[in-house]
Amino acid sequence: MRRDDELDKELRFHIETRVDDLVASGITLDEARRQARLELGGITQTKEAIADQNSWRFLDGSLSDLRLAIRSLRRTPIFTLRRSLAPNRFNMRMLAMFSGLALTLAGIGVYGLTTYAVAQRTRELGIRVSLGRALANWCEDCC
């Protein structure tokens, strides 16, 4: 509030100084006030332009957003958390679904590869058994 009052006084001082200069040059008081306001701009517009240039404005907006979030969290904590985590929950469900699909496909691939390897070696194992190799040692032959 104090800063606004100081800024208001300073802007009025500049306008009055410009009015005095224009009156000294021979222009009427009403015309001088009108020209000074046109040249320097309105007080409200100038104050808003200065406030926009203020580097603390961003921080002030962020703090008000943080206050709102804390109030919302205090009032309805479960709803607030569910609402803020909803997009993450969807992403995690999709990740779990595709991970399960990947594990299923990997298991099917390993099963298919093992089945193919056994099918290729079945005839060879049959011949070895018929020639006297014990079935107990078949793992040594496969691996």
C-alpha positions as CSV (number, residue, x, y, z in Angstrom):
1,M,0.0,0.0,0.0
2,R,2.8,2.4,0.9
3,R,4.5,1.7,-2.4
4,D,1.3,2.5,-4.3
5,D,0.9,5.8,-2.4
6,E,4.5,6.8,-3.2
7,L,4.1,5.9,-6.9
8,D,0.8,7.9,-7.0
9,K,2.5,11.0,-5.5
10,E,5.4,10.7,-7.9
11,L,3.2,10.4,-11.0
12,R,1.1,13.4,-9.8
13,F,4.2,15.4,-9.3
14,H,5.4,14.7,-12.8
15,I,2.0,15.6,-14.3
16,E,1.9,18.9,-12.3
17,T,5.4,19.8,-13.3
18,R,4.5,19.3,-16.9
19,V,1.3,21.3,-16.5
20,D,3.4,24.2,-14.9
21,D,5.8,24.0,-17.9
22,L,3.0,24.2,-20.4
23,V,1.2,27.0,-18.6
24,A,4.5,28.9,-18.5
25,S,4.7,28.5,-22.3
26,G,1.3,30.3,-22.7
27,I,-1.2,27.5,-22.8
28,T,-4.4,27.7,-20.6
29,L,-4.6,25.6,-17.5
30,D,-7.3,23.2,-18.7
31,E,-5.5,22.7,-22.0
32,A,-2.1,22.2,-20.2
33,R,-3.6,19.5,-18.0
34,R,-5.1,17.7,-21.0
35,Q,-1.8,17.8,-22.9
36,A,0.2,16.6,-19.8
37,R,-2.1,13.6,-19.3
38,L,-1.9,12.8,-23.0
39,E,1.9,13.0,-23.0
40,L,2.6,11.2,-19.8
41,G,-0.4,8.8,-19.9
42,G,-3.0,8.2,-17.2
43,I,-2.0,7.5,-13.7
44,T,-3.8,4.2,-13.5
45,Q,-2.3,2.9,-16.8
46,T,1.2,4.0,-15.7
47,K,0.8,2.3,-12.3
48,E,-0.3,-0.9,-14.0
49,A,2.6,-0.8,-16.5
50,I,5.0,-0.3,-13.6
51,A,3.4,-3.2,-11.6
52,D,3.7,-5.5,-14.7
53,Q,7.4,-4.7,-14.8
54,N,7.8,-5.5,-11.1
55,S,9.9,-8.7,-10.8
56,W,8.0,-9.8,-7.7
57,R,4.7,-10.0,-9.5
58,F,5.5,-13.6,-10.7
59,L,6.4,-14.6,-7.1
60,D,3.3,-13.1,-5.8
61,G,1.1,-15.0,-8.2
62,S,2.9,-18.2,-7.4
63,L,2.5,-17.7,-3.7
64,S,-1.3,-17.1,-4.1
65,D,-1.5,-20.3,-6.2
66,L,0.4,-22.2,-3.4
67,R,-2.0,-20.8,-0.8
68,L,-5.0,-21.9,-2.8
69,A,-3.5,-25.4,-3.2
70,I,-2.9,-25.6,0.5
71,R,-6.4,-24.4,1.4
72,S,-7.9,-26.9,-1.1
73,L,-5.8,-29.7,0.4
74,R,-6.9,-28.8,3.9
75,R,-10.6,-28.8,3.0
76,T,-10.8,-32.0,1.0
77,P,-7.5,-33.8,1.1
78,I,-8.6,-37.1,-0.5
79,F,-10.4,-35.4,-3.4
80,T,-7.5,-33.0,-4.0
81,L,-5.0,-35.8,-4.0
82,R,-7.1,-38.0,-6.3
83,R,-7.6,-35.1,-8.7
84,S,-3.9,-34.3,-8.8
85,L,-2.8,-38.0,-9.1
86,A,-5.5,-39.0,-11.7
87,P,-3.3,-38.5,-14.8
88,N,-0.4,-40.4,-13.1
89,R,-2.8,-43.2,-12.1
90,F,-3.8,-43.6,-15.7
91,N,-0.2,-43.6,-16.9
92,M,0.7,-46.3,-14.3
93,R,-2.2,-48.5,-15.4
94,M,-1.1,-48.2,-19.0
95,L,2.5,-49.0,-18.0
96,A,1.3,-52.1,-16.0
97,M,-0.9,-53.3,-18.8
98,F,1.9,-53.0,-21.4
99,S,4.5,-54.5,-19.0
100,G,2.2,-57.5,-18.5
101,L,1.7,-57.8,-22.3
102,A,5.5,-57.7,-22.8
103,L,6.1,-60.4,-20.1
104,T,3.4,-62.6,-21.7
105,L,5.0,-62.2,-25.2
106,A,8.5,-62.9,-23.7
107,G,7.2,-66.1,-22.0
108,I,5.5,-67.3,-25.3
109,G,8.8,-66.6,-27.1
110,V,10.9,-68.6,-24.6
111,Y,8.4,-71.5,-24.8
112,G,8.4,-71.4,-28.6
113,L,12.2,-71.4,-28.7
114,T,12.5,-74.3,-26.3
115,T,9.9,-76.3,-28.1
116,Y,11.7,-75.7,-31.4
117,A,15.1,-76.7,-29.9
118,V,13.6,-79.9,-28.4
119,A,11.8,-80.7,-31.7
120,Q,15.1,-80.4,-33.6
121,R,17.0,-82.6,-31.1
122,T,14.2,-85.2,-30.6
123,R,15.5,-87.5,-33.4
124,E,19.1,-87.1,-32.3
125,L,18.2,-88.0,-28.7
126,G,16.1,-91.0,-29.9
127,I,19.1,-92.3,-31.8
128,R,21.4,-91.9,-28.8
129,V,19.0,-93.7,-26.5
130,S,18.7,-96.6,-29.0
131,L,22.5,-96.8,-29.1
132,G,22.7,-97.3,-25.3
133,R,22.9,-93.8,-23.8
134,A,20.9,-93.7,-20.6
135,L,17.9,-91.4,-20.4
136,A,19.2,-90.0,-17.1
137,N,22.0,-88.3,-19.0
138,W,19.9,-86.6,-21.6
139,C,20.3,-83.1,-20.0
140,E,24.0,-83.3,-20.7
141,D,23.3,-84.0,-24.3
142,C,20.9,-81.1,-24.6
143,C,22.9,-78.5,-22.9
